[in-house]
């Protein structure tokens, strides 16, 4: 019951699109509400930095959890057991 590295990468990228969009909207709302100048530029900077940093962290988090057997269930018997 293993996942390929490509699958982990695709999951990380799809999640980062959702999460970074949320971060951008939140940062935009906070900066706009505070009367800050260059709201769009600052929100984009926050979202961009968050995107790359958390993408890398999520990938390693996902790969670590693949090594942990807690909560994994097997389906029937496998031939090589």
TIMI-352675 format. One record per atom (N, C-alpha, C): residue number from 0; x, y, z. Coordinates in nm, 3 decimals, padded with zeros to 5 digits. Layout:
<pts>
+-----+---------+---------+---------+
| seq |      px |      py |      pz |
+-----+---------+---------+---------+
| NUM |       X |       Y |       Z |
...
+-----+---------+---------+---------+
</pts>
This chain:
<pts>
+-----+---------+---------+---------+
| seq |      px |      py |      pz |
+-----+---------+---------+---------+
|   0 |  00.083 | -00.117 |  00.000 |
|   0 |  00.000 |  00.000 |  00.000 |
|   0 |  00.089 |  00.125 |  00.000 |
|   1 |  00.165 |  00.143 | -00.104 |
|   1 |  00.254 |  00.257 | -00.114 |
|   1 |  00.202 |  00.354 | -00.219 |
|   2 |  00.240 |  00.478 | -00.204 |
|   2 |  00.208 |  00.579 | -00.303 |
|   2 |  00.337 |  00.619 | -00.373 |
|   3 |  00.325 |  00.653 | -00.499 |
|   3 |  00.443 |  00.697 | -00.572 |
|   3 |  00.479 |  00.839 | -00.530 |
|   4 |  00.604 |  00.876 | -00.555 |
|   4 |  00.647 |  01.013 | -00.525 |
|   4 |  00.571 |  01.113 | -00.611 |
|   5 |  00.539 |  01.074 | -00.735 |
|   5 |  00.464 |  01.163 | -00.824 |
|   5 |  00.325 |  01.192 | -00.767 |
|   6 |  00.261 |  01.091 | -00.708 |
|   6 |  00.129 |  01.111 | -00.647 |
|   6 |  00.140 |  01.207 | -00.529 |
|   7 |  00.243 |  01.190 | -00.447 |
|   7 |  00.264 |  01.281 | -00.334 |
|   7 |  00.287 |  01.424 | -00.381 |
|   8 |  00.362 |  01.440 | -00.489 |
|   8 |  00.387 |  01.573 | -00.544 |
|   8 |  00.258 |  01.634 | -00.596 |
|   9 |  00.177 |  01.557 | -00.669 |
|   9 |  00.050 |  01.608 | -00.722 |
|   9 | -00.044 |  01.648 | -00.609 |
|  10 | -00.051 |  01.568 | -00.504 |
|  10 | -00.135 |  01.601 | -00.390 |
|  10 | -00.086 |  01.730 | -00.323 |
|  11 |  00.045 |  01.743 | -00.310 |
|  11 |  00.102 |  01.863 | -00.248 |
|  11 |  00.070 |  01.987 | -00.331 |
|  12 |  00.085 |  01.977 | -00.462 |
|  12 |  00.058 |  02.092 | -00.550 |
|  12 | -00.090 |  02.130 | -00.547 |
|  13 | -00.179 |  02.032 | -00.556 |
|  13 | -00.322 |  02.064 | -00.555 |
|  13 | -00.363 |  02.127 | -00.422 |
|  14 | -00.309 |  02.076 | -00.311 |
|  14 | -00.341 |  02.135 | -00.182 |
|  14 | -00.284 |  02.276 | -00.171 |
|  15 | -00.164 |  02.299 | -00.221 |
|  15 | -00.102 |  02.431 | -00.211 |
|  15 | -00.182 |  02.535 | -00.291 |
|  16 | -00.241 |  02.497 | -00.403 |
|  16 | -00.323 |  02.591 | -00.479 |
|  16 | -00.440 |  02.638 | -00.393 |
|  17 | -00.505 |  02.544 | -00.328 |
|  17 | -00.619 |  02.579 | -00.241 |
|  17 | -00.572 |  02.663 | -00.122 |
|  18 | -00.469 |  02.617 | -00.054 |
|  18 | -00.423 |  02.683 |  00.068 |
|  18 | -00.363 |  02.822 |  00.039 |
|  19 | -00.288 |  02.835 | -00.070 |
|  19 | -00.228 |  02.964 | -00.103 |
|  19 | -00.333 |  03.065 | -00.145 |
|  20 | -00.435 |  03.020 | -00.214 |
|  20 | -00.545 |  03.110 | -00.249 |
|  20 | -00.613 |  03.163 | -00.123 |
|  21 | -00.631 |  03.075 | -00.027 |
|  21 | -00.689 |  03.115 |  00.101 |
|  21 | -00.600 |  03.216 |  00.173 |
|  22 | -00.470 |  03.191 |  00.173 |
|  22 | -00.375 |  03.282 |  00.237 |
|  22 | -00.377 |  03.418 |  00.168 |
|  23 | -00.380 |  03.419 |  00.035 |
|  23 | -00.383 |  03.546 | -00.038 |
|  23 | -00.508 |  03.626 | -00.002 |
|  24 | -00.622 |  03.561 | -00.001 |
|  24 | -00.748 |  03.630 |  00.032 |
|  24 | -00.743 |  03.685 |  00.174 |
|  25 | -00.694 |  03.606 |  00.267 |
|  25 | -00.684 |  03.650 |  00.406 |
|  25 | -00.586 |  03.768 |  00.419 |
|  26 | -00.469 |  03.759 |  00.357 |
|  26 | -00.370 |  03.867 |  00.363 |
|  26 | -00.425 |  03.994 |  00.299 |
|  27 | -00.493 |  03.979 |  00.186 |
|  27 | -00.554 |  04.094 |  00.119 |
|  27 | -00.655 |  04.162 |  00.211 |
|  28 | -00.737 |  04.084 |  00.274 |
|  28 | -00.840 |  04.137 |  00.365 |
|  28 | -00.777 |  04.209 |  00.483 |
|  29 | -00.672 |  04.150 |  00.542 |
|  29 | -00.604 |  04.210 |  00.657 |
|  29 | -00.534 |  04.340 |  00.616 |
|  30 | -00.457 |  04.337 |  00.507 |
|  30 | -00.385 |  04.456 |  00.464 |
|  30 | -00.480 |  04.568 |  00.422 |
|  31 | -00.587 |  04.532 |  00.354 |
|  31 | -00.684 |  04.633 |  00.309 |
|  31 | -00.754 |  04.695 |  00.430 |
|  32 | -00.788 |  04.614 |  00.527 |
|  32 | -00.856 |  04.662 |  00.646 |
|  32 | -00.769 |  04.749 |  00.734 |
|  33 | -00.638 |  04.738 |  00.720 |
|  33 | -00.547 |  04.816 |  00.805 |
|  33 | -00.507 |  04.948 |  00.738 |
|  34 | -00.557 |  04.973 |  00.619 |
|  34 | -00.524 |  05.096 |  00.549 |
|  34 | -00.384 |  05.096 |  00.490 |
|  35 | -00.327 |  04.980 |  00.474 |
|  35 | -00.192 |  04.963 |  00.422 |
|  35 | -00.186 |  04.999 |  00.273 |
|  36 | -00.072 |  05.056 |  00.231 |
|  36 | -00.051 |  05.083 |  00.088 |
|  36 | -00.002 |  04.955 |  00.019 |
|  37 | -00.017 |  04.949 | -00.111 |
|  37 |  00.028 |  04.834 | -00.192 |
|  37 | -00.029 |  04.702 | -00.141 |
|  38 | -00.158 |  04.701 | -00.117 |
|  38 | -00.226 |  04.582 | -00.062 |
|  38 | -00.206 |  04.461 | -00.152 |
|  39 | -00.225 |  04.477 | -00.281 |
|  39 | -00.212 |  04.365 | -00.375 |
|  39 | -00.069 |  04.312 | -00.377 |
|  40 |  00.028 |  04.401 | -00.378 |
|  40 |  00.169 |  04.360 | -00.381 |
|  40 |  00.207 |  04.285 | -00.253 |
|  41 |  00.168 |  04.336 | -00.140 |
|  41 |  00.201 |  04.272 | -00.012 |
|  41 |  00.129 |  04.138 |  00.005 |
|  42 |  00.005 |  04.131 | -00.037 |
|  42 | -00.070 |  04.006 | -00.030 |
|  42 | -00.007 |  03.901 | -00.120 |
|  43 |  00.036 |  03.942 | -00.238 |
|  43 |  00.101 |  03.850 | -00.332 |
|  43 |  00.234 |  03.799 | -00.277 |
|  44 |  00.309 |  03.886 | -00.212 |
|  44 |  00.437 |  03.846 | -00.152 |
|  44 |  00.415 |  03.742 | -00.042 |
|  45 |  00.321 |  03.768 |  00.046 |
|  45 |  00.290 |  03.672 |  00.154 |
|  45 |  00.248 |  03.538 |  00.095 |
|  46 |  00.156 |  03.540 | -00.002 |
|  46 |  00.107 |  03.415 | -00.062 |
|  46 |  00.217 |  03.342 | -00.137 |
|  47 |  00.303 |  03.415 | -00.207 |
|  47 |  00.412 |  03.352 | -00.282 |
|  47 |  00.513 |  03.283 | -00.193 |
|  48 |  00.554 |  03.351 | -00.086 |
|  48 |  00.648 |  03.290 |  00.008 |
|  48 |  00.587 |  03.168 |  00.075 |
|  49 |  00.462 |  03.180 |  00.114 |
|  49 |  00.390 |  03.071 |  00.179 |
|  49 |  00.377 |  02.951 |  00.084 |
|  50 |  00.354 |  02.977 | -00.042 |
|  50 |  00.338 |  02.871 | -00.141 |
|  50 |  00.461 |  02.780 | -00.145 |
|  51 |  00.577 |  02.837 | -00.168 |
|  51 |  00.696 |  02.756 | -00.185 |
|  51 |  00.743 |  02.690 | -00.056 |
|  52 |  00.739 |  02.762 |  00.053 |
|  52 |  00.784 |  02.705 |  00.179 |
|  52 |  00.695 |  02.589 |  00.223 |
|  53 |  00.566 |  02.608 |  00.220 |
|  53 |  00.476 |  02.504 |  00.267 |
|  53 |  00.462 |  02.388 |  00.169 |
|  54 |  00.488 |  02.410 |  00.042 |
|  54 |  00.489 |  02.301 | -00.055 |
|  54 |  00.599 |  02.202 | -00.021 |
|  55 |  00.714 |  02.253 |  00.010 |
|  55 |  00.828 |  02.168 |  00.046 |
|  55 |  00.801 |  02.096 |  00.178 |
|  56 |  00.752 |  02.169 |  00.277 |
|  56 |  00.723 |  02.108 |  00.407 |
|  56 |  00.617 |  01.999 |  00.394 |
|  57 |  00.511 |  02.024 |  00.316 |
|  57 |  00.405 |  01.925 |  00.299 |
|  57 |  00.457 |  01.798 |  00.233 |
|  58 |  00.541 |  01.811 |  00.132 |
|  58 |  00.595 |  01.694 |  00.063 |
|  58 |  00.667 |  01.601 |  00.162 |
|  59 |  00.755 |  01.658 |  00.243 |
|  59 |  00.828 |  01.575 |  00.339 |
|  59 |  00.736 |  01.521 |  00.448 |
|  60 |  00.637 |  01.596 |  00.487 |
|  60 |  00.536 |  01.549 |  00.583 |
|  60 |  00.462 |  01.428 |  00.526 |
|  61 |  00.420 |  01.438 |  00.401 |
|  61 |  00.349 |  01.329 |  00.335 |
|  61 |  00.436 |  01.203 |  00.325 |
|  62 |  00.562 |  01.220 |  00.286 |
|  62 |  00.653 |  01.105 |  00.272 |
|  62 |  00.680 |  01.042 |  00.409 |
|  63 |  00.688 |  01.119 |  00.514 |
|  63 |  00.708 |  01.066 |  00.648 |
|  63 |  00.588 |  00.982 |  00.690 |
|  64 |  00.467 |  01.031 |  00.665 |
|  64 |  00.347 |  00.957 |  00.703 |
|  64 |  00.332 |  00.826 |  00.626 |
|  65 |  00.391 |  00.816 |  00.509 |
|  65 |  00.387 |  00.690 |  00.436 |
|  65 |  00.466 |  00.581 |  00.508 |
|  66 |  00.560 |  00.619 |  00.590 |
|  66 |  00.641 |  00.523 |  00.665 |
|  66 |  00.574 |  00.478 |  00.795 |
|  67 |  00.471 |  00.548 |  00.836 |
|  67 |  00.403 |  00.517 |  00.962 |
|  67 |  00.286 |  00.424 |  00.933 |
|  68 |  00.282 |  00.311 |  01.001 |
|  68 |  00.179 |  00.211 |  00.972 |
|  68 |  00.049 |  00.236 |  01.048 |
|  69 |  00.051 |  00.325 |  01.146 |
|  69 | -00.068 |  00.351 |  01.227 |
|  69 | -00.187 |  00.390 |  01.138 |
|  70 | -00.299 |  00.317 |  01.154 |
|  70 | -00.422 |  00.349 |  01.084 |
|  70 | -00.434 |  00.294 |  00.943 |
|  71 | -00.331 |  00.227 |  00.893 |
|  71 | -00.339 |  00.167 |  00.760 |
|  71 | -00.412 |  00.034 |  00.769 |
|  72 | -00.494 |  00.007 |  00.672 |
|  72 | -00.569 | -00.119 |  00.671 |
|  72 | -00.535 | -00.194 |  00.543 |
|  73 | -00.522 | -00.323 |  00.556 |
|  73 | -00.493 | -00.407 |  00.439 |
|  73 | -00.623 | -00.465 |  00.386 |
|  74 | -00.626 | -00.485 |  00.256 |
|  74 | -00.745 | -00.546 |  00.192 |
|  74 | -00.712 | -00.691 |  00.159 |
|  75 | -00.767 | -00.782 |  00.234 |
|  75 | -00.746 | -00.925 |  00.207 |
|  75 | -00.600 | -00.965 |  00.223 |
|  76 | -00.566 | -01.077 |  00.160 |
|  76 | -00.430 | -01.126 |  00.166 |
|  76 | -00.357 | -01.089 |  00.038 |
|  77 | -00.229 | -01.061 |  00.053 |
|  77 | -00.148 | -01.031 | -00.063 |
|  77 | -00.064 | -01.154 | -00.097 |
|  78 | -00.037 | -01.175 | -00.224 |
|  78 |  00.032 | -01.294 | -00.272 |
|  78 |  00.173 | -01.306 | -00.218 |
|  79 |  00.241 | -01.195 | -00.194 |
|  79 |  00.380 | -01.203 | -00.152 |
|  79 |  00.396 | -01.208 |  00.000 |
|  80 |  00.290 | -01.230 |  00.075 |
|  80 |  00.302 | -01.241 |  00.220 |
|  80 |  00.331 | -01.383 |  00.262 |
+-----+---------+---------+---------+
</pts>
